[in-house]
């Protein structure tokens, strides 16, 4: 990386990551997270005053992704291959002859 500052794309990604973290924190609960980590609930609350935002920027700068544990991540080439196959299948469906008289 040549710059310490986030570009517009990285800033947007950092905000998306932060939103995801805060949403999950809300669903899990500060108290539950604090208990699981052996911390006070006030420590978790203080994280929301800048620490979470800072770490989300780090994740964006390092060009990492943060996704829910049930998400499946695949390489771009695999996704492109699936798109190509789907497009070919749709094209073939359009060329399919109509129903036969006895259907």
C-alpha positions in Angstrom: 0.0 0.0 0.0 1.3 3.4 -0.9 -1.0 5.5 1.3 -2.0 5.5 4.9 -5.4 7.0 4.2 -8.4 5.2 2.9 -9.6 5.9 -0.6 -13.3 6.3 -1.2 -13.8 2.6 -2.0 -11.9 1.5 1.2 -13.9 4.0 3.3 -17.2 2.6 1.9 -16.0 -0.9 2.7 -15.0 0.1 6.2 -18.4 1.6 6.8 -20.1 -1.6 5.5 -17.9 -3.7 7.8 -18.6 -1.5 10.8 -22.3 -1.7 10.1 -22.1 -5.5 10.0 -20.1 -5.7 13.2 -22.5 -3.3 15.0 -25.5 -5.2 13.7 -24.1 -8.5 15.0 -23.1 -6.9 18.3 -26.7 -5.8 18.7 -28.1 -9.3 17.9 -25.6 -11.0 20.3 -25.8 -8.4 23.0 -23.0 -6.5 24.7 -23.4 -8.4 27.9 -23.2 -11.8 26.3 -20.1 -10.7 24.4 -18.5 -9.2 27.5 -19.2 -12.4 29.5 -17.8 -14.6 26.7 -14.6 -12.5 26.6 -14.3 -12.0 30.4 -14.6 -8.3 30.0 -16.9 -5.7 31.5 -20.0 -4.6 29.5 -18.6 -1.0 29.7 -15.5 -2.1 27.9 -17.6 -3.4 25.0 -19.5 -0.2 25.1 -16.3 1.9 24.8 -15.3 -0.1 21.8 -18.2 1.5 20.0 -16.7 4.9 20.6 -14.0 4.4 18.0 -12.2 1.1 18.4 -14.6 -0.8 16.2 -14.5 1.9 13.5 -10.6 1.9 13.6 -10.4 -1.9 13.3 -12.9 -1.9 10.4 -10.6 0.6 8.7 -7.7 -1.8 9.3 -9.7 -4.6 7.7 -10.5 -2.5 4.7 -6.9 -1.3 4.3 -5.6 -4.8 4.5 -8.1 -5.7 1.8 -9.7 -8.4 3.9 -13.4 -9.3 4.0 -15.6 -9.8 7.0 -18.6 -12.0 6.3 -21.1 -13.9 8.5 -20.0 -17.4 9.4 -22.7 -19.0 7.3 -21.5 -17.1 4.1 -19.7 -19.0 1.5 -16.9 -17.3 -0.3 -15.7 -18.4 -3.8 -12.9 -17.2 -6.0 -14.0 -14.7 -8.8 -13.1 -17.3 -11.5 -15.5 -19.8 -10.1 -18.3 -17.2 -9.9 -17.6 -16.1 -13.5 -17.8 -19.8 -14.6 -21.2 -20.2 -12.9 -22.4 -17.0 -14.6 -21.2 -18.2 -18.0 -23.0 -21.6 -17.5 -26.2 -19.9 -16.4 -26.1 -17.6 -19.4 -25.5 -20.5 -21.8 -28.4 -22.4 -20.2 -30.7 -19.5 -20.6 -29.7 -19.1 -24.2 -30.4 -22.8 -24.8 -33.7 -22.5 -23.1 -34.7 -19.8 -25.6 -33.8 -22.0 -28.6 -35.8 -25.0 -27.3 -38.7 -26.0 -29.5 -42.2 -25.5 -28.4 -44.3 -28.2 -26.9 -45.1 -31.3 -28.9 -48.7 -31.8 -29.8 -49.4 -34.6 -27.3 -47.9 -32.8 -24.2 
